[in-house]
């Protein structure tokens, strides 16, 4: 029989906190991290809001414990900070003491550094060693550097499936454990803001010049964000063997690929519906036993409509409380699934349902509306966390209270 997959450690850094405790505090205080960039050289620095980690890259080097060392991009540093917290939270002093996997997610890799020399590289009249940064461009570079720094050497992989990347990383790690290939895997993602992603999403007309408003009738796009988040997954036998404190259980998961359109989901939410339905079936949880859904909720016209239809199809007239936390953190792309999986764990641990900020008017196509106020003291045993990527790559996680 396949092992149960337990969550024993959490680590993160986002625009609303340098660690898990900082994020929880901001969520409770309903403090958004969205503002204007202080660290990106862009023509949009005063017009397109983003959710940026407030520290400079030099400060992040110190926080990550690699001050003065070369080769660590902002993407890598954010990931390393989150990784160190996750290991410490799980009570792991030496990651090499147990064969440990590392499944990382990123879509920009080292682009935050390489884009700074792009025009120098293509200018035949410019001279200099501009290609010294090129090795960091590969998304796998940040994975390998983080793994090397903390001493992980087995089962290392990088996933890049756009906005569903770190949710898929968690699924991959869980599958390794259930297959008996390894007893511990650290999974999640890291992403830095770049001009490339800002320009790209702006060209798609998917960025709101105001704070994003998920599931609102007047929503007009997303706000990009950055950050990193990792969860330590362990087999139940390993967690028991080392008397680990279990935060929650990754009870079910599913990935569907609807391939409806290169960037838009199917209007009726076919892929989202199937992903949530299959995740519940895997976990043996009925729809009526879900207390909270942390929706993908990007505040784009197409995503919220499709996801809303999927929720109504799955839950009927008993849709559980749901909200998007992206008005807090922005859309951190490859890191979003990891960030929101941690928020799902926090919802279970602290009996919380987080608010959907900036909501004012119900979407005319739906009969449901998100939670707009922080709810405390609400028993939460099962949470669905959704992450949907370009190309119809839909990922749903079922995170549950551990009943050992």
Secondary structure by P-SEA (a helix, b strand, c coil): cbbbbbbccccccccccccaaaaaaaaaacccccccccccccccccccccccccccaaaaaaaacccccccccaaaaaaaaaaaaaaaaaccccccccbbbbbbbbcccccccccccccccccccccccccccccccccaaaaaaaaaaacccccccccccccaaaaaaaaaaaaaaaaccccbbbbbbbbbbcaaaaaaaaaaccccccccccccccccbbbbbcbbbbbbbbcaaaaaaaccccccccccccccccccccccccccaaaaaaaaaaaaaaacccccccccccccccccccaaaaaaaaaaaaccccccbbbbccccccccccaaaaaaaaaaaaaaacbbbbbbcccccccccccccccccccccccccbbbbbbbbcccbbbbbbbbcccc
